[in-house]
Amino acid sequence: MAESSDSSPLGFLWKHLEEVKEHWRSNFAFLDYYRKSLGRKEPLPKWTDADVEEFIASDPVYGPQLKAIRQSRKYAVAGGLLGAAHLGGVSLKYSKSPHGNVLQSFTTIPGVKNF
């Protein structure tokens, strides 16, 4: 008599593996929403400054908010640079390690670049 695949140890493990995969697939089902927006074959077009200004002029609710956010960007960049310089000075003062100061600067600059 031939054994069925469900009664063999490998069949049981395979079935258990499929159940575990299905369990985690249901737990992370919310990621399907993000795959629709982040996993695009063709990315969304970038907004130019003219597009943003047109949106600010046309939307009475979110237009002023977007305008305020765009104006506050320069303060955020200036604060980030000032904070990086201060952190670099403190790390150099207390560590006396120039290479540590350089590494710290390289980790701070990418955060400012995203603004």
GIUR-V73912 format. One record per residue. N is the residue number from 1. PSI is psi in whole degrees, 0 to 359 (NA if undefined). NEAR is the number of other ideal C-beta (glycine too) atoms within 10 Angstrom. Layout:
# GIUR-V73912
n=N psi=PSI near=NEAR
n=N psi=PSI near=NEAR
This chain:
# GIUR-V73912
n=1 psi=136 near=3
n=2 psi=138 near=4
n=3 psi=145 near=8
n=4 psi=160 near=8
n=5 psi=339 near=11
n=6 psi=332 near=9
n=7 psi=345 near=8
n=8 psi=155 near=11
n=9 psi=322 near=7
n=10 psi=325 near=8
n=11 psi=321 near=13
n=12 psi=315 near=12
n=13 psi=320 near=10
n=14 psi=317 near=13
n=15 psi=318 near=12
n=16 psi=318 near=10
n=17 psi=318 near=10
n=18 psi=322 near=10
n=19 psi=319 near=10
n=20 psi=317 near=10
n=21 psi=318 near=10
n=22 psi=322 near=10
n=23 psi=312 near=10
n=24 psi=330 near=10
n=25 psi=321 near=11
n=26 psi=328 near=8
n=27 psi=326 near=9
n=28 psi=31 near=9
n=29 psi=335 near=9
n=30 psi=341 near=7
n=31 psi=340 near=11
n=32 psi=327 near=10
n=33 psi=317 near=9
n=34 psi=330 near=9
n=35 psi=329 near=9
n=36 psi=323 near=8
n=37 psi=330 near=8
n=38 psi=334 near=9
n=39 psi=39 near=9
n=40 psi=147 near=9
n=41 psi=319 near=4
n=42 psi=120 near=5
n=43 psi=158 near=7
n=44 psi=148 near=7
n=45 psi=147 near=7
n=46 psi=147 near=6
n=47 psi=131 near=10
n=48 psi=170 near=9
n=49 psi=326 near=8
n=50 psi=320 near=8
n=51 psi=318 near=11
n=52 psi=317 near=14
n=53 psi=323 near=14
n=54 psi=319 near=13
n=55 psi=318 near=14
n=56 psi=319 near=16
n=57 psi=329 near=10
n=58 psi=335 near=9
n=59 psi=113 near=12
n=60 psi=340 near=7
n=61 psi=303 near=6
n=62 psi=347 near=12
n=63 psi=307 near=16
n=64 psi=327 near=11
n=65 psi=316 near=11
n=66 psi=322 near=14
n=67 psi=317 near=15
n=68 psi=321 near=11
n=69 psi=318 near=11
n=70 psi=325 near=13
n=71 psi=328 near=9
n=72 psi=350 near=11
n=73 psi=319 near=11
n=74 psi=326 near=10
n=75 psi=323 near=10
n=76 psi=318 near=12
n=77 psi=316 near=14
n=78 psi=319 near=12
n=79 psi=322 near=11
n=80 psi=318 near=17
n=81 psi=319 near=13
n=82 psi=318 near=10
n=83 psi=321 near=13
n=84 psi=318 near=17
n=85 psi=318 near=12
n=86 psi=315 near=10
n=87 psi=321 near=15
n=88 psi=318 near=16
n=89 psi=317 near=11
n=90 psi=317 near=12
n=91 psi=324 near=16
n=92 psi=321 near=15
n=93 psi=315 near=9
n=94 psi=339 near=9
n=95 psi=336 near=12
n=96 psi=37 near=9
n=97 psi=100 near=12
n=98 psi=322 near=9
n=99 psi=328 near=8
n=100 psi=323 near=14
n=101 psi=319 near=18
n=102 psi=317 near=11
n=103 psi=320 near=12
n=104 psi=320 near=18
n=105 psi=321 near=14
n=106 psi=334 near=9
n=107 psi=338 near=10
n=108 psi=322 near=17
n=109 psi=318 near=12
n=110 psi=329 near=8
n=111 psi=324 near=11
n=112 psi=327 near=15
n=113 psi=332 near=9
n=114 psi=347 near=7
n=115 psi=NA near=12
